[in-house]
Amino acid sequence: MTLTPLINETLTQLYPHQDPAVTGERILQLCKQWESGQHTPVPLDQTRVWMIAYGDSMTSPGAPALNVLHRFSQTWLKERISDIHLLPMYPWSSDDGFSVKDYRQIAPELGGWQDVEAMAKDFNLMFDFVINHISRESTWFKGYLDGDARYENFFLNADPEGNYHQVTRPRALPLLTPFTRKSGEKVHIWTTFSADQIDLNFREPEVLLESIAILLEYAARGARAIRLDAIGFLWKEPNSRCIHLPQVHQIIKLWRAILDKTFPDCLLITETNVPHQENIRYFGTGDEASMVYQFPLPPLTLHAFLRGNARWLRQWAKTLEADPLPGNCTFFNFLASHDGIGLRPVENVLDAEEKNFLISEVERKEGRISWKTDPDGSQSPYEININYLSALSEPGESQDSQIARFSAAHAILFMLQGVPAIYYHSLLGSENDVAGLRASGINRRINREKLDLSRLHSELIDPQSLRTRIYGELTKLLQIRRQHPAFSPHAGQRVLPLEDSLFGVVRQNKQESETLYCVVNVTGTPQPLSLPVAGIDLVTNKPFTGRCILAGWQTLWVQVNSPLEA
């Protein structure tokens, strides 16, 4: 495959008043610089499971945090988790890593690239690419303020009197932040997320070149996947929403083509916390994202268990059947992450009453609500901030109930089409870190607690601890999942028309001749179930003859050995 035609076409579209030849040649030189020709393909199948974690999620006195995470992973994740998503591990100034000061260095407190490379020998790694914005403390932005000609066009200086009412605002903060340059010039810089997160100007070809160089370096340093943070906001146009613009898709296509040419085993994942139809556009025709985040899944799964009613989850899941995925693409499924649980993805699924129900339940359980500014100047809830186990649990209830409900929710995550990703606090049975939230005043800190490795190990070897029991239940399901090709992200899926108390899908891998009927009881009371098949329940390893009573929050994964006669 030759890149030259796509490079020239993309550059012509992005920069119509410039000759694409010089910039195009520089892109090709970058590809030649990093291309090694040595690639070990990793199949994207049912054995791939991600854990999402910060580089310093686990700590131990005197040890580099990445080394601590690696030691934990070698002990507790082998044969259970195949991939680790390392949240931003670079020097940073705010937002727990998402305000990067230097894309090419590892934060000293975490260790160095040698620690990343050591971990990459044992696990597939996903790196974060936070390229929509950069820290105000970065060399690039400091250079801009100092008048360094190299960075003159790296940032967007906007008219503070301009009309920006159409611009999509993910936060309730000012869009423009005032700065004074060394020359005395007053500027108002575009800051989509915060005054410390300075948006980069992709209208400048040098910014595109820097992005390509960083992307290739990440792949060369062992990234098997690269997450494109907040990618929808990458390009700004006057009198537009400044999200999902055509130029964003053109840049992602270029990045994908470059990776396919130089590092074909490296996946590209887009993070766009928006309604489903906007989200799946980032698949393109199979030439953009390898995976997109399945953002409706966390709020809808939580809603199903809190309501004891899977109707909304089922109706949404049914719509997935109308949008077949490109053959080389799939969903990145998750329930919890370092961020909150987004509400925008369910704008067209849950009405105001149901969203208010979710919000009230989260507040009742010591969670918080984060807000955004709408085009009319009003504010609306953007995400709910709470630990997922705490959100699902009732204050004072038994561990047995907590574990059964939490395990059932994750059974849904594990059985849906796509690849599952588990936040480290979910895998380890953590609950709300209210102290961390209050001490910092940052809502998302309720689910970002750092864990002492020695204490964590002690809790995980205690057979009666909540951590041990949840870890055991989730890894049991994962080990079953890894053995069955019907759970492949490329296997078919059909939603079952069940009662609202149940949620179920049929997964079928025709090539491997395996069919699974997967059903979860989203209520705490026994529910009758009738299916047109017989087989073995993989969870209990007992025969299923077509009918049963599912206990409260029970999971049933039936490997079909015969259909039942009508």
C-alpha positions as CSV (number, residue, x, y, z in Angstrom):
1,M,0.0,0.0,0.0
2,T,1.4,3.4,-0.9
3,L,0.5,6.3,1.3
4,T,1.4,9.1,-1.1
5,P,-2.1,9.6,-2.7
6,L,-3.9,9.6,0.6
7,I,-1.4,12.0,2.2
8,N,-1.6,14.4,-0.8
9,E,-5.4,14.3,-0.8
10,T,-5.7,14.9,3.0
11,L,-3.2,17.7,2.9
12,T,-5.0,19.4,0.0
13,Q,-8.3,19.2,1.9
14,L,-6.9,20.4,5.2
15,Y,-4.6,23.1,3.8
16,P,-6.0,24.1,0.4
17,H,-3.8,27.2,0.1
18,Q,-0.5,25.3,0.5
19,D,1.4,22.9,-1.7
20,P,1.1,19.4,-0.2
21,A,4.4,18.2,-1.6
22,V,6.8,19.4,1.1
23,T,4.7,18.4,4.1
24,G,3.8,15.1,2.4
25,E,7.5,14.3,1.9
26,R,8.1,15.0,5.6
27,I,5.3,12.6,6.6
28,L,6.8,9.9,4.4
29,Q,10.2,10.5,6.0
30,L,8.7,10.1,9.5
31,C,7.2,6.8,8.4
32,K,10.5,5.6,7.1
33,Q,12.2,6.7,10.3
34,W,10.0,4.6,12.5
35,E,9.1,1.6,10.3
36,S,10.9,-1.5,11.6
37,G,9.3,-4.2,9.5
38,Q,9.1,-6.4,12.6
39,H,5.5,-7.0,13.7
40,T,3.9,-9.8,15.7
41,P,0.1,-9.8,15.0
42,V,-2.1,-10.1,18.0
43,P,-5.6,-11.5,17.0
44,L,-8.5,-9.4,18.2
45,D,-10.6,-12.2,19.6
46,Q,-12.4,-13.3,22.8
47,T,-9.1,-13.6,24.7
48,R,-8.5,-9.8,24.5
49,V,-9.6,-8.1,27.7
50,W,-8.4,-4.7,28.9
51,M,-7.8,-3.3,32.3
52,I,-7.8,0.5,32.6
53,A,-5.4,2.0,35.1
54,Y,-3.2,5.0,35.9
55,G,0.6,4.4,36.0
56,D,0.4,5.1,39.7
57,S,-2.8,3.2,40.5
58,M,-0.7,1.1,42.8
59,T,2.1,2.4,45.0
60,S,4.9,1.0,47.1
61,P,7.4,3.2,49.0
62,G,10.6,3.9,47.1
63,A,9.6,2.0,43.9
64,P,8.7,3.6,40.5
65,A,4.9,3.4,40.1
66,L,5.0,1.7,36.7
67,N,7.2,-1.0,38.2
68,V,4.7,-1.5,41.0
69,L,1.8,-1.8,38.5
70,H,3.8,-4.3,36.5
71,R,4.5,-6.5,39.6
72,F,0.9,-6.4,40.6
73,S,-0.1,-7.3,37.0
74,Q,2.3,-10.2,36.8
75,T,0.8,-11.7,40.0
76,W,-2.9,-11.0,39.6
77,L,-3.7,-10.4,35.9
78,K,-1.8,-13.1,34.0
79,E,-4.3,-15.4,32.1
80,R,-7.1,-13.1,33.0
81,I,-6.3,-9.7,31.4
82,S,-4.4,-9.5,28.1
83,D,-4.2,-5.7,27.7
84,I,-3.5,-2.8,30.0
85,H,-4.7,0.7,29.1
86,L,-2.2,3.1,30.7
87,L,-3.9,6.4,31.2
88,P,-1.6,9.4,30.5
89,M,1.8,8.6,32.0
90,Y,3.6,11.8,30.8
91,P,4.6,14.8,32.9
92,W,1.4,16.8,33.6
93,S,0.1,19.8,35.4
94,S,-3.6,19.1,36.1
95,D,-6.6,16.8,35.4
96,D,-4.7,13.8,36.7
97,G,-2.6,13.5,33.7
98,F,-4.8,14.9,30.9
99,S,-2.9,18.2,30.8
100,V,0.4,16.9,29.3
101,K,3.6,19.0,29.5
102,D,5.7,16.7,27.4
103,Y,4.3,13.9,25.1
104,R,7.7,12.2,24.7
105,Q,8.7,11.7,28.4
106,I,7.4,9.5,31.2
107,A,6.5,11.4,34.4
108,P,9.6,10.9,36.8
109,E,7.4,9.6,39.7
110,L,6.2,6.8,37.4
111,G,9.6,5.7,36.2
112,G,10.9,5.7,32.6
113,W,10.4,4.3,29.2
114,Q,12.3,1.2,30.3
115,D,9.4,0.4,32.7
116,V,6.9,0.7,29.9
117,E,9.0,-1.5,27.7
118,A,9.3,-4.1,30.4
119,M,5.5,-4.2,30.9
120,A,5.0,-4.5,27.1
121,K,6.8,-7.8,27.2
122,D,4.1,-9.3,29.4
123,F,0.9,-7.4,28.3
124,N,-0.4,-5.6,25.3
125,L,-0.4,-1.9,26.2
126,M,-2.7,0.9,25.2
127,F,-1.2,4.4,25.4
128,D,-3.2,7.6,25.7
129,F,-2.8,10.3,23.0
130,V,-4.0,13.6,24.5
131,I,-3.5,15.6,21.4
132,N,-6.5,18.0,21.4
133,H,-4.8,20.1,24.1
134,I,-1.6,20.5,25.9
135,S,-0.6,21.9,29.3
136,R,0.0,25.7,29.7
137,E,3.3,24.6,31.3
138,S,4.5,22.8,28.2
139,T,7.5,23.9,26.2
140,W,5.2,24.5,23.2
141,F,2.9,27.0,25.0
142,K,5.7,28.6,27.0
143,G,7.5,29.1,23.7
144,Y,4.4,30.7,22.1
145,L,4.1,33.1,25.0
146,D,7.8,34.0,24.8
147,G,7.5,34.7,21.0
148,D,9.4,31.6,19.7
149,A,8.6,31.6,16.0
150,R,8.3,27.8,16.0
151,Y,5.1,27.9,18.0
152,E,3.5,31.0,16.6
153,N,0.7,29.1,15.0
154,F,0.4,26.2,17.4
155,F,-2.5,27.7,19.3
156,L,-5.8,29.5,18.6
157,N,-5.9,33.2,19.5
158,A,-9.6,34.1,19.2
159,D,-11.6,37.3,19.3
160,P,-13.1,37.6,22.8
161,E,-16.1,39.6,21.3
162,G,-16.8,36.8,18.8
163,N,-20.0,34.8,18.7
164,Y,-19.4,31.3,20.0
165,H,-22.9,30.3,21.0
166,Q,-22.8,27.3,18.6
167,V,-19.7,25.8,20.0
168,T,-20.2,22.6,21.9
169,R,-19.2,23.0,25.5
170,P,-18.3,19.9,27.5
171,R,-17.7,22.0,30.7
172,A,-19.2,24.9,32.5
173,L,-16.0,26.9,32.1
174,P,-15.0,29.8,29.8
175,L,-14.1,28.9,26.2
176,L,-11.3,31.5,25.9
177,T,-8.6,32.1,28.5
178,P,-6.6,35.4,28.5
179,F,-2.8,35.4,28.5
180,T,-0.2,38.1,28.1
181,R,2.8,37.3,25.8
182,K,6.3,38.4,26.6
183,S,5.9,41.2,24.0
184,G,3.0,42.6,26.0
185,E,0.4,41.4,23.5
186,K,-2.9,40.4,25.1
187,V,-4.3,37.1,23.6
188,H,-7.4,35.0,24.2
189,I,-6.6,31.4,23.7
190,W,-9.0,28.6,22.9
191,T,-9.4,26.2,25.9
192,T,-12.2,23.7,25.5
193,F,-11.7,21.9,28.8
194,S,-9.9,24.2,31.2
195,A,-7.5,27.2,31.5
196,D,-4.6,24.7,31.9
197,Q,-5.5,22.7,28.8
198,I,-4.6,24.7,25.7
199,D,-6.2,23.5,22.5
200,L,-3.7,22.8,19.7
201,N,-4.3,24.4,16.3
202,F,-4.4,21.7,13.6
203,R,-4.8,24.4,10.9
204,E,-1.0,24.6,11.3
205,P,0.7,21.8,9.3
206,E,3.5,21.7,11.9
207,V,1.0,20.6,14.5
208,L,-0.1,17.7,12.3
209,L,3.5,16.7,11.7
210,E,4.2,16.7,15.4
211,S,1.1,14.5,16.0
212,I,2.3,12.0,13.5
213,A,5.8,11.9,14.9
214,I,4.4,11.3,18.5
215,L,1.9,8.6,17.3
216,L,4.7,6.7,15.5
217,E,7.0,7.0,18.5
218,Y,4.2,5.5,20.8
219,A,3.8,2.6,18.4
220,A,7.5,2.0,18.2
221,R,7.7,2.0,22.0
222,G,5.3,-0.8,22.4
223,A,1.8,0.6,22.1
224,R,-0.5,-2.2,20.7
225,A,-3.4,0.4,20.8
226,I,-3.6,4.1,21.0
227,R,-6.5,6.0,22.5
228,L,-7.4,9.3,20.9
229,D,-8.6,11.4,23.9
230,A,-11.4,14.0,23.2
231,I,-10.7,13.6,19.5
232,G,-14.0,15.1,18.4
233,F,-12.9,18.6,19.3
234,L,-9.7,18.5,17.3
235,W,-10.7,21.0,14.5
236,K,-12.4,24.4,14.9
237,E,-14.4,26.3,12.3
238,P,-16.1,29.6,12.7
239,N,-19.9,29.4,13.0
240,S,-19.9,25.7,13.7
241,R,-20.3,23.3,16.7
242,C,-16.6,22.7,16.6
243,I,-17.1,19.0,17.1
244,H,-17.0,16.1,14.7
245,L,-16.1,18.3,11.8
246,P,-15.0,16.6,8.5
247,Q,-11.4,17.6,9.1
248,V,-11.3,15.5,12.3
249,H,-12.3,12.4,10.3
250,Q,-9.7,13.2,7.6
251,I,-6.9,13.4,10.2
252,I,-8.0,10.1,11.8
253,K,-8.0,8.4,8.4
254,L,-4.5,9.6,7.8
255,W,-3.3,8.5,11.2
256,R,-4.9,5.1,10.7
257,A,-3.4,4.6,7.2
258,I,0.1,5.6,8.6
259,L,-0.2,3.1,11.4
260,D,-1.5,0.4,9.1
261,K,1.5,0.9,6.9
262,T,4.2,1.2,9.6
263,F,2.7,-0.7,12.7
264,P,-0.2,-2.8,11.4
265,D,-0.6,-4.5,14.8
266,C,-1.4,-1.2,16.5
267,L,-5.1,-0.4,17.0
268,L,-6.6,3.1,17.0
269,I,-9.5,3.9,19.5
270,T,-11.5,7.0,19.5
271,E,-13.0,8.5,22.7
272,T,-16.0,10.6,21.9
273,N,-18.5,10.8,24.8
274,V,-21.5,11.6,22.6
275,P,-24.8,9.9,21.5
276,H,-24.4,6.6,19.7
277,Q,-25.0,7.7,16.1
278,E,-22.4,10.5,16.4
279,N,-20.0,8.0,18.0
280,I,-20.1,5.3,15.4
281,R,-19.2,7.7,12.6
282,Y,-15.7,7.3,13.8
283,F,-15.5,3.9,12.3
284,G,-15.7,5.6,8.9
285,T,-16.0,2.8,6.4
286,G,-13.5,0.7,8.3
287,D,-10.7,3.3,7.6
288,E,-10.8,5.3,10.8
289,A,-11.1,3.9,14.4
290,S,-10.4,0.2,15.0
291,M,-12.6,0.5,18.0
292,V,-15.0,3.2,19.5
293,Y,-16.0,3.5,23.1
294,Q,-19.5,2.1,23.8
295,F,-20.6,5.1,25.9
296,P,-24.3,4.3,26.3
297,L,-23.5,1.0,28.0
298,P,-22.4,2.3,31.5
299,P,-25.4,4.5,32.2
300,L,-27.9,2.1,30.7
301,T,-26.6,-0.9,32.6
302,L,-26.6,1.0,35.8
303,H,-30.1,2.2,35.1
304,A,-31.3,-1.3,34.4
305,F,-30.2,-2.6,37.8
306,L,-31.3,0.4,39.8
307,R,-34.8,0.2,38.1
308,G,-34.8,-3.6,38.1
309,N,-35.9,-3.1,34.5
310,A,-33.9,-3.8,31.3
311,R,-36.4,-2.3,28.9
312,W,-34.2,0.8,28.0
313,L,-31.0,-1.2,27.8
314,R,-32.7,-3.8,25.6
315,Q,-34.2,-1.2,23.3
316,W,-30.9,0.5,22.8
317,A,-29.0,-2.8,22.3
318,K,-31.5,-3.8,19.7
319,T,-30.6,-0.7,17.6
320,L,-27.1,-2.0,17.3
321,E,-28.4,-4.7,15.0
322,A,-29.3,-2.0,12.4
323,D,-25.8,-0.7,12.2
324,P,-23.5,-3.5,11.0
325,L,-19.9,-2.9,11.9
326,P,-17.1,-2.8,9.3
327,G,-15.4,-6.1,9.3
328,N,-12.2,-4.9,10.9
329,C,-13.9,-2.8,13.7
330,T,-15.6,-3.4,17.0
331,F,-16.8,-1.7,20.2
332,F,-14.7,-1.0,23.2
333,N,-17.1,-1.9,25.9
334,F,-16.8,-0.7,29.5
335,L,-18.9,0.1,32.6
336,A,-16.5,2.3,34.6
337,S,-13.4,4.4,33.9
338,H,-11.3,7.2,35.3
339,D,-14.0,9.6,34.1
340,G,-17.6,9.8,35.3
341,I,-20.5,8.0,33.7
342,G,-21.5,10.2,30.8
343,L,-25.1,11.3,30.3
344,R,-24.9,12.7,26.8
345,P,-24.8,9.2,25.2
346,V,-28.3,8.5,26.5
347,E,-29.9,11.8,25.4
348,N,-32.1,10.0,22.9
349,V,-32.6,6.8,25.1
350,L,-33.6,8.0,28.6
351,D,-36.2,10.8,29.0
352,A,-35.8,13.5,31.6
353,E,-37.6,11.5,34.3
354,E,-35.3,8.5,33.9
355,K,-32.2,10.7,33.8
356,N,-33.3,12.5,36.9
357,F,-33.9,9.1,38.6
358,L,-30.3,8.2,37.9
359,I,-29.0,11.5,39.2
360,S,-31.1,11.3,42.4
361,E,-29.8,7.7,43.0
362,V,-26.2,8.8,42.5
363,E,-26.6,11.7,44.9
364,R,-28.3,9.5,47.5
365,K,-25.2,7.3,47.4
366,E,-22.7,10.2,47.9
367,G,-21.9,10.7,44.3
368,R,-21.6,14.0,42.5
369,I,-22.9,15.6,39.3
370,S,-20.7,17.5,36.8
371,W,-22.3,20.2,34.5
372,K,-21.8,21.6,31.1
373,T,-22.8,24.9,29.4
374,D,-25.5,24.6,26.7
375,P,-25.7,26.9,23.6
376,D,-28.5,29.0,25.2
377,G,-26.2,29.7,28.2
378,S,-28.0,27.3,30.6
379,Q,-26.3,24.4,32.3
380,S,-27.2,20.7,32.1
381,P,-25.7,17.5,33.7
382,Y,-22.8,16.1,31.7
383,E,-21.7,13.1,33.8
384,I,-22.4,11.5,37.1
385,N,-19.3,10.9,39.3
386,I,-19.4,7.8,41.5
387,N,-17.6,4.5,41.9
388,Y,-19.6,1.8,39.9
389,L,-19.8,-0.7,42.8
390,S,-21.1,2.1,45.1
391,A,-23.6,3.2,42.5
392,L,-25.0,-0.4,42.2
393,S,-25.0,-1.1,45.9
394,E,-27.5,-0.2,48.6
395,P,-26.1,1.3,51.8
396,G,-25.9,-1.3,54.5
397,E,-26.7,-4.3,52.4
398,S,-24.9,-7.7,52.6
399,Q,-21.7,-8.4,50.7
400,D,-23.6,-11.3,49.0
401,S,-26.1,-8.9,47.4
402,Q,-23.4,-6.4,46.4
403,I,-21.3,-9.1,44.7
404,A,-24.2,-10.8,43.0
405,R,-25.5,-7.5,41.5
406,F,-22.0,-6.3,40.5
407,S,-21.1,-9.6,38.9
408,A,-24.3,-9.6,36.9
409,A,-23.7,-6.1,35.6
410,H,-20.2,-7.2,34.4
411,A,-21.7,-10.4,32.9
412,I,-23.5,-8.0,30.5
413,L,-20.3,-6.2,29.8
414,F,-18.5,-9.5,29.0
415,M,-21.2,-11.0,26.8
416,L,-21.9,-8.1,24.5
417,Q,-20.3,-7.8,21.0
418,G,-17.0,-6.0,21.3
419,V,-14.0,-6.2,23.6
420,P,-14.5,-5.6,27.4
421,A,-12.4,-3.2,29.4
422,I,-12.5,-3.2,33.2
423,Y,-11.4,-0.2,35.3
424,Y,-9.0,-1.3,38.0
425,H,-11.3,-0.2,40.8
426,S,-14.0,-2.4,39.4
427,L,-11.8,-5.5,39.1
428,L,-10.6,-5.0,42.7
429,G,-13.9,-4.2,44.3
430,S,-13.2,-0.6,45.4
431,E,-15.9,1.7,46.7
432,N,-16.4,5.5,46.8
433,D,-13.3,7.5,47.8
434,V,-15.3,10.2,49.4
435,A,-12.3,11.4,51.4
436,G,-10.3,11.9,48.2
437,L,-13.2,13.8,46.6
438,R,-13.6,16.1,49.6
439,A,-9.8,16.7,50.0
440,S,-9.4,17.7,46.3
441,G,-12.7,19.2,45.5
442,I,-12.5,17.3,42.2
443,N,-15.6,15.2,41.5
444,R,-13.8,12.5,39.5
445,R,-11.5,11.8,42.4
446,I,-14.3,9.8,44.0
447,N,-13.1,6.9,41.7
448,R,-9.4,7.6,41.3
449,E,-8.0,6.4,44.7
450,K,-4.4,5.2,44.6
451,L,-3.9,1.8,46.3
452,D,-1.0,0.7,48.5
453,L,0.4,-2.5,47.0
454,S,1.1,-4.2,50.3
455,R,-2.3,-3.5,51.7
456,L,-4.0,-4.5,48.4
457,H,-2.1,-7.8,48.4
458,S,-3.2,-8.5,52.0
459,E,-6.8,-7.9,51.1
460,L,-6.7,-10.1,48.0
461,I,-5.4,-13.1,49.9
462,D,-8.1,-12.8,52.5
463,P,-10.8,-15.1,51.2
464,Q,-13.6,-13.2,53.0
465,S,-12.7,-9.7,51.8
466,L,-15.0,-7.8,49.4
467,R,-12.0,-7.3,47.1
468,T,-11.2,-11.0,46.9
469,R,-14.8,-12.1,46.3
470,I,-15.4,-9.6,43.5
471,Y,-12.0,-10.2,41.9
472,G,-12.8,-13.9,42.0
473,E,-16.3,-13.6,40.5
474,L,-15.2,-11.3,37.7
475,T,-12.1,-13.3,36.8
476,K,-14.1,-16.5,36.8
477,L,-16.4,-15.0,34.1
478,L,-13.5,-13.7,32.2
479,Q,-11.8,-17.1,32.1
480,I,-15.0,-18.7,30.8
481,R,-15.3,-16.0,28.2
482,R,-11.7,-16.5,26.9
483,Q,-12.4,-20.1,26.0
484,H,-15.5,-19.5,23.8
485,P,-15.2,-18.1,20.2
486,A,-18.9,-17.1,20.3
487,F,-17.6,-14.2,22.5
488,S,-15.3,-13.1,19.8
489,P,-15.8,-9.4,19.0
490,H,-16.5,-10.4,15.4
491,A,-19.1,-13.0,16.3
492,G,-22.8,-12.2,15.6
493,Q,-25.2,-10.8,18.2
494,R,-29.0,-10.8,18.5
495,V,-30.9,-9.3,21.3
496,L,-33.5,-11.7,22.9
497,P,-37.1,-10.5,23.3
498,L,-37.4,-11.2,27.1
499,E,-39.4,-9.8,30.0
500,D,-38.2,-6.5,31.3
501,S,-36.7,-8.2,34.3
502,L,-34.2,-10.0,32.1
503,F,-31.6,-8.9,29.5
504,G,-30.2,-11.4,27.0
505,V,-28.4,-11.8,23.8
506,V,-27.6,-14.7,21.4
507,R,-23.9,-14.8,20.4
508,Q,-23.0,-16.9,17.4
509,N,-19.7,-17.7,15.8
510,K,-20.6,-19.6,12.6
511,Q,-17.0,-20.2,11.6
512,E,-16.4,-22.1,14.9
513,S,-19.9,-23.5,15.0
514,E,-20.7,-22.2,18.5
515,T,-23.9,-20.5,19.7
516,L,-24.4,-19.1,23.2
517,Y,-27.6,-17.8,24.8
518,C,-26.7,-15.3,27.5
519,V,-29.2,-14.0,30.0
520,V,-28.9,-11.9,33.1
521,N,-31.6,-11.2,35.7
522,V,-31.4,-7.5,36.5
523,T,-33.7,-7.8,39.6
524,G,-33.0,-9.2,43.0
525,T,-36.0,-11.6,42.8
526,P,-36.4,-15.0,41.1
527,Q,-37.6,-14.8,37.5
528,P,-38.8,-17.6,35.2
529,L,-36.9,-18.1,31.9
530,S,-37.8,-20.1,28.8
531,L,-35.5,-20.4,25.9
532,P,-35.8,-22.5,22.7
533,V,-32.5,-24.4,23.2
534,A,-30.9,-26.9,25.4
535,G,-27.2,-27.1,26.4
536,I,-24.8,-26.5,29.2
537,D,-24.7,-23.4,31.5
538,L,-21.1,-22.4,31.3
539,V,-21.3,-20.5,34.6
540,T,-22.5,-23.4,36.8
541,N,-21.5,-26.2,34.4
542,K,-25.0,-27.7,34.7
543,P,-27.4,-28.9,32.0
544,F,-30.0,-26.4,30.8
545,T,-33.1,-28.0,29.4
546,G,-35.0,-25.0,28.1
547,R,-36.7,-23.7,31.3
548,C,-35.4,-22.5,34.7
549,I,-35.9,-20.0,37.5
550,L,-33.1,-17.5,37.5
551,A,-32.2,-16.4,41.0
552,G,-31.9,-12.7,41.8
553,W,-29.0,-11.2,39.7
554,Q,-28.2,-14.6,38.3
555,T,-26.2,-15.0,35.0
556,L,-26.9,-17.8,32.6
557,W,-24.5,-18.5,29.7
558,V,-25.9,-21.5,27.7
559,Q,-23.7,-23.2,25.2
560,V,-26.2,-24.7,22.8
561,N,-26.1,-28.3,21.9
562,S,-29.6,-28.7,20.4
563,P,-32.7,-26.6,19.6
564,L,-35.9,-27.6,21.2
565,E,-38.8,-28.8,19.2
566,A,-41.7,-26.3,18.9
